[in-house]
C-alpha cells in the first residue's frame, strides 16, 4: 500500500496545482463569454474551484502532508488551448468545449483519487473528494445544457423545425392526438 499512497499523493499534488491554475484562468474565460448564462457558469465555478482548493488542503491534512503542488502540465496545456481560443475570438461554443475538456480531466483525476482514498481507508479524504467530484460533474452538465441551448441557438431552431414536422406516419398519428 505504500506505493499506492505515494501515487495518491503525487496525483493529489498535481490536482492541487491544476485547481490553482484554474482559479487564475476562470475569470479570463468568463470575460469573453457572450452568453450571460455561460459567463455566470464560469463565475459560479470559480467560487466552487476556490472551495476545491480548500478541500484538497484538507485531504493533504488527512494524510499528514503539507499542501504542495506539482506542476500540472495537462492543465497547463488545456488552459493554453483555451487562451488561444479567446485570442482568436472563437466564440462561446469553443469556450464551452475548452471548459469541458478541463472538467473531464478533473473528473478523471478526482475519480481516481476517490477510488484510491477508499482503498487506503481514508474515509474523510474520500468524502471530500466525492463531494468535489459531484461538483465537477454538475459543472460539466451545466456546460452541456448551455451548449445545447443558449450557445447554439441555430441548433435549437433546427430541433424546433424537426419537432414540428413528423418524420413518418406513426409519429404523425401521435402528433395529432
Phi, psi and omega in degrees: 000342180298322179294318179296320178299317180293320177297316178303309183295324178296314179292325177298317177297318179298314182290326177299315177295319180301315180295321179293323175297321182293325177302322179283329187275327186301319177298327179289333178278327181291322186303311182279354181298128181277321182282131182298323181292327177290316178300316179294322178298318178296317180295318178297319182290333174301313180296319176298318183296322175300321176293326178296320178299314180297319179296319178296325177298325177289328176293318175304314181299322179298334178262012182055042179237145174283140178299125181209134179266156173235127186314119179269099182292328180296312180295321178303314179295317179298319180288326175296319178299317177297320178298321177298319179296322178295314179299324181280355184053050186287344176101173185297320181300319179292321177298319179297317179300314179298318180294323179290328174299318177297313181300319181293323175298314181295319180300316178297316182293313180295324178298317178295313180299320179299312180300317181291323178298321177295316178298326180275004179061039179252078186298319180297317178295317180299318180298315179295318180294321179295319178299316179292320178302317178299320179292323178294319178296320179295321178296318178297317179298320179297317178298320177297315179301315179295319179299322183279347182240272190296319187281343181230063184298331178299320179297319179296320179297317179297318179298318180297318179296319180295320179295328183284334182252112178297142183273333178211176186295324182294323177285336176293321177297316179296318183294332182270350180288000000 
